[in-house]
Amino acid sequence: MTAALQFRLAGRDDVDAIVALVESAYRGDASRAGWTTEADLLDGRRTGDDEILATLASPGNVFLLAEQASGGAGTRDLLACAHIAEQDGAGYFGMFSVQPRLQGAGIGKQVLAEAERIVRDDWQLPAIRMTVIDVRDELIAFYERRGYRRTGIHKPFPYGDARFGDPKRDDLRFEVLEKPL
């Protein structure tokens, strides 16, 4: 990466780009270019316009976008995004997506750090949480190296709800990870 990332919060005009980025990072063959793919665990959609619009309209929810200048005339490429919310007295971090071909280049670390900064400094919250499919050992290890800890709290996977994908396994569940800020 040669140019610095620029962060901003998403608006309604960004919905299509967010959906495309999230889908490319988690589903289908394109997602296999990166290491965060869920293609071996789930088929179907990861998100849609309906979910992103509802999230943007919900108080205490934002999408953080990471962009980089491209070409000229002020155009920017969307490289990464994350949903950040205030939930139960802590920040919540989810739908974290980096363009698959750019995964491993340090962009994700920068986005995670910016999300943590927003939760800590702007929202004045003491911790940040996320849920991760608990069979994703490599992904959990990534977060543990960044100070997150496994809480042992598990949540069921929403089997039968196509908004979350079509599971290829019957042993999926979420684990809550947490980091004090």
Long-range contacts (C-beta under 8 A, 24 or more apart in sequence): 1-68, 1-102, 1-105, 1-106, 1-107, 3-68, 3-69, 4-68, 5-66, 5-67, 5-68, 5-79, 5-80, 5-107, 5-110, 5-111, 6-66, 6-67, 6-68, 6-69, 6-76, 7-64, 7-65, 7-66, 7-67, 7-111, 7-114, 8-64, 8-65, 8-67, 9-62, 9-63, 9-64, 9-65, 10-56, 10-62, 10-63, 10-64, 10-65, 10-81, 11-56, 12-53, 12-56, 14-63, 14-65, 14-78, 15-49, 15-52, 15-53, 15-56, 16-49, 17-78, 18-47, 18-52, 18-63, 18-65, 18-78, 18-81, 19-47, 19-48, 19-49, 19-52, 21-78, 21-80, 21-81, 21-97, 21-99, 22-46, 22-47, 22-81, 22-95, 22-97, 23-47, 24-97, 24-99, 24-100, 25-97, 25-98, 25-99, 25-100, 25-103, 26-97, 27-165, 30-100, 31-100, 32-100, 33-100, 33-101, 33-103, 34-98, 34-99, 34-100, 34-101, 34-102, 34-103, 34-104, 35-103, 35-104, 35-138, 36-96, 36-97, 36-98, 36-100, 36-103, 36-139, 37-100, 38-133, 38-136, 38-165, 40-168, 41-133, 41-135, 41-136, 41-167, 41-168, 41-169, 41-172, 42-164, 42-165, 42-166, 42-167, 42-168, 42-172, 43-165, 43-166, 43-168, 44-162, 44-165, 44-166, 45-162, 45-163, 45-165, 46-95, 46-165, 47-95, 48-163, 51-163, 55-83, 55-85, 58-85, 60-85, 60-86, 60-87, 61-85, 61-86, 62-118, 63-95, 64-111, 64-114, 64-115, 64-118, 66-107, 66-110, 66-111, 66-114, 79-107, 80-107, 80-108, 80-111, 81-111, 82-111, 82-112, 82-115, 84-115, 84-118, 84-119, 86-123, 86-125, 87-129, 89-125, 89-126, 90-119, 90-125, 90-126, 90-127, 90-128, 90-129, 90-178, 91-115, 91-116, 91-118, 91-119, 91-120, 91-123, 91-125, 91-127, 91-128, 91-129, 91-181, 92-128, 92-129, 92-130, 93-119, 93-128, 93-129, 93-130, 94-130, 94-131, 96-130, 109-146, 112-146, 116-179, 116-181, 119-181, 120-181, 125-181, 126-180, 126-181, 127-178, 127-179, 127-180, 127-181, 128-178, 128-179, 128-181, 129-176, 129-177, 129-178, 129-179, 130-176, 130-177, 131-155, 131-174, 131-175, 131-176, 131-177, 132-174, 132-175, 132-177, 133-157, 133-172, 133-173, 133-174, 133-175, 134-173, 134-174, 134-175, 135-169, 135-171, 135-172, 140-175, 140-177, 143-177, 143-179, 144-177, 146-179, 147-179, 148-177, 148-178, 148-179, 149-177, 149-178, 149-179, 150-175, 150-177, 151-175, 151-176, 151-177, 151-178
